[in-house]
Amino acid sequence: MGKIKGLLKDKSYGFYVTLALTALSVAAALIYTALYNGSRYMSWPAAGIMLGGAAAALILAFTGLAKWSYAVLALADFIGLLFYVYGIYFYVSIVMVGIQASTFNWQFLLCTVMFVGLLAANIINVFLKQTKEED
């Protein structure tokens, strides 16, 4: 118990937000993979980069480089969003033109909200204190 307290003694509220966003990034990558696995709209780099970024952020969070964990996570989620857009743009174009569908399906809406929401939360987290300042 003393080791855990030692690891967390200099952490501020932003650190805990980073941990929560790390868990949400993993969940978003897994949900995206479950919904689009086997589809032509699946972007494996998006899921892989988000999972890799979450793992790297978690490792950094408990090392001397904890002040960079939020940036690594934000960058990985942003790159994941870009790969998601690259993988799904054709679907968006066929719905917008009305070629095969006239409305977006719930999977697309859910994944888009997750990816954009994660990016917005990560941008907010960049401005939160990650460690307590020494006086």
C-alpha positions in Angstrom: 0.0 0.0 0.0 2.9 2.3 0.7 4.3 1.9 -2.8 0.9 2.9 -4.3 0.7 6.0 -2.1 4.3 6.8 -3.2 3.4 6.6 -6.8 0.3 8.8 -6.4 1.5 11.3 -3.9 2.5 14.0 -6.5 -0.4 13.4 -8.9 -3.1 16.0 -9.5 -6.7 15.7 -10.9 -5.5 15.7 -14.5 -3.6 12.5 -13.9 -6.8 10.7 -13.0 -8.6 12.2 -16.0 -5.7 10.8 -18.1 -6.2 7.4 -16.6 -10.0 7.6 -17.3 -9.3 8.7 -20.9 -6.9 5.8 -21.3 -9.6 3.4 -20.3 -12.1 5.1 -22.7 -9.6 4.9 -25.5 -9.2 1.2 -25.1 -13.0 0.8 -24.9 -13.5 2.9 -28.0 -10.9 0.9 -30.0 -12.5 -2.4 -28.9 -16.0 -1.2 -29.7 -14.9 0.1 -33.1 -13.2 -3.2 -33.8 -16.2 -5.2 -32.8 -18.6 -3.1 -34.9 -16.5 -3.0 -38.1 -14.4 -6.2 -38.0 -14.7 -7.8 -41.4 -16.1 -4.6 -43.0 -14.4 -2.7 -45.8 -14.7 0.4 -43.5 -12.5 -1.0 -40.8 -9.2 0.8 -40.2 -6.9 -1.5 -38.3 -4.3 1.3 -37.9 -6.9 3.4 -36.1 -7.6 0.7 -33.5 -3.9 -0.3 -33.2 -2.7 3.3 -32.7 -5.3 4.0 -30.1 -4.5 0.8 -28.2 -0.8 1.4 -28.5 -1.2 5.0 -27.4 -3.2 3.9 -24.4 -0.6 1.4 -23.4 2.2 4.0 -23.8 0.3 6.6 -21.8 -0.3 4.1 -19.0 3.3 3.2 -18.9 4.4 6.8 -18.9 1.9 7.7 -16.2 3.8 5.7 -13.7 7.3 6.7 -14.6 9.3 9.9 -14.4 7.8 10.9 -17.7 4.2 11.1 -16.4 3.9 14.7 -17.5 3.9 13.5 -21.1 1.3 10.7 -20.8 -1.6 13.0 -21.6 0.1 14.2 -24.8 0.9 10.7 -26.0 -2.7 9.7 -25.5 -4.1 12.8 -27.1 -1.8 12.3 -30.2 -2.7 8.6 -30.5 -6.4 9.4 -30.3 -6.1 12.2 -32.9 -4.2 9.9 -35.3 -6.8 7.2 -34.6 -9.5 9.6 -35.6 -7.7 10.5 -38.8 -7.3 6.8 -39.7 -11.0 6.3 -38.9 -12.0 9.2 -41.2 -9.7 7.7 -43.9 -11.4 4.3 -43.6 -15.0 5.6 -43.4 -15.0 8.4 -46.0 -16.4 6.3 -48.8 -19.3 5.3 -46.6 -20.0 8.9 -45.8 -19.9 9.8 -49.5 -22.3 7.1 -50.6 -24.8 8.2 -47.8 -24.4 11.9 -48.7 -25.1 11.3 -52.4 -27.8 8.6 -51.6 -26.2 5.9 -53.7 -26.8 2.9 -51.4 -28.3 4.4 -48.2 -30.1 7.6 -47.3 -29.2 7.8 -43.6 -26.2 6.9 -41.4 -26.4 3.7 -39.5 -26.1 3.6 -35.7 -22.6 2.0 -35.8 -21.2 5.0 -37.7 -22.9 7.5 -35.4 -21.7 5.7 -32.3 -18.1 5.4 -33.5 -18.0 9.0 -34.7 -19.3 10.3 -31.4 -16.7 8.2 -29.6 -13.8 9.3 -31.6 -14.7 13.0 -31.7 -15.6 12.9 -28.0 -12.3 11.4 -27.1 -10.5 14.0 -29.0 -12.4 16.8 -27.3 -11.8 15.3 -23.9 -8.1 14.9 -24.6 -7.8 18.5 -25.7 -9.5 19.6 -22.4 -7.1 17.3 -20.5 -4.1 18.9 -22.0 -4.9 22.0 -19.9 -5.4 20.2 -16.6 -2.6 19.9 -14.1 -1.1 16.4 -14.1 1.2 16.7 -11.1 1.1 18.8 -7.9 3.5 21.7 -7.9 6.3 21.7 -5.4 6.4 25.0 -3.4 
